[in-house]
Amino acid sequence: MEAIKTTWDFFQNEILGMHWLNRLISTVLNACDLNTTSKIGGSIQFFIYDTIKIMVLLGVLILIISYIQSYFPPERTKKILGNFHGIWQIYLPPCLEQ
């Protein structure tokens, strides 16, 4: 059980949390003589880390959505979403009356 917990903690912290990226950026900035414990160094580290992290997450999200959409042609999507037209007719008018 301990091995599963250790594996999950590693996956959550290093892969999903991208702590490896934060350490890499810190190492690069320290090699460039920029102290990451100062306000400006920490700000630059945070900006670079968050920019890369957001771009990676957006790329993964776009890849997953594109992969899912490749299995659903537009006609099938319209047919699936066409089944839900009654939801708006039931819930929307009472909301607009207030």
N, C-alpha and C positions, 0 to 999 in steps of 0.2 A: 504494500500500500504506500509505503514511503517513496518507492521508486516512481510511482504514478504521480504523487504530489510533487516530487522534484522535477519530473519531466514537464508537468503542467506549469509549474512556476517558471521554469526556463522558457517555455513557449510563450507564456503570457508576458513576461518581462522583456525578454530579448527579441522575440519575433514580433509580437503584436505591439509591445511598448516601444520598440525601436531604441532601446537603451544603447545598443551597439553603435548606432548612428550618432548619438549624443557624445559617446566617448571618443569616437573617431573625429568628430568636429572639434572637440576639446583638444585632442592631441595635435591636430593640424594647426589650430589657432595658437596653442602654446609653442609649437615649433616656429611659428611666425613672430614670436616674441610679443604675443598679446595675452595678457593675464586674464583668464576667463573668470576669475573671482572678483574682478573689478566691475563697476557698473557698465562701462562701455564694452568691455570684453564679454560680459555675460549677456548683454543686449545683442551683440553681434552673433554670439553663439546661438541664442534663442531664435533670432531671425533666420539664420541659415538652417538650423535644425527644423523649425516649423515649416519653412518654405519647401524643403526637400520632403518632409513627411507628408505635407498636404498634396504635393505633386504625385508622390507614390500612391497615396490612398485614392486620389482621383483617377489615376491610371488604372489601378486595380478595379475600381468601381466601373469605369467605362468598359474595361475588358469583360467583366462579368455581365454587364447589361448587354453588350454587343453579342456575347455568346448566347445568352438567353433569347435575344431577339432573332437570332439566326434560325431558331426552331419555330418561331411564330411568324408566318407571313401576315401582311396587313389585313387580309380578308379574314383570317382566323381571329385576329385581335379584335376587329370590329364586331365579329359575331359574338365573341365572349363578352365584350363590354356592352353590347346591345342588350344583353339579358338583364342588365342592372339599371335600366332607364326608370323603372318604377320606384326605386329608392328616392330619387330626387323629387318625384311627384308626391310622395307621401310626406317626407320630412321638410322639404324646403318651404312650402307655403305657410305652415305654422310659424316658422322662424321669421318670415318676412312680415307677418301681421303685427308683431310687437313693435 
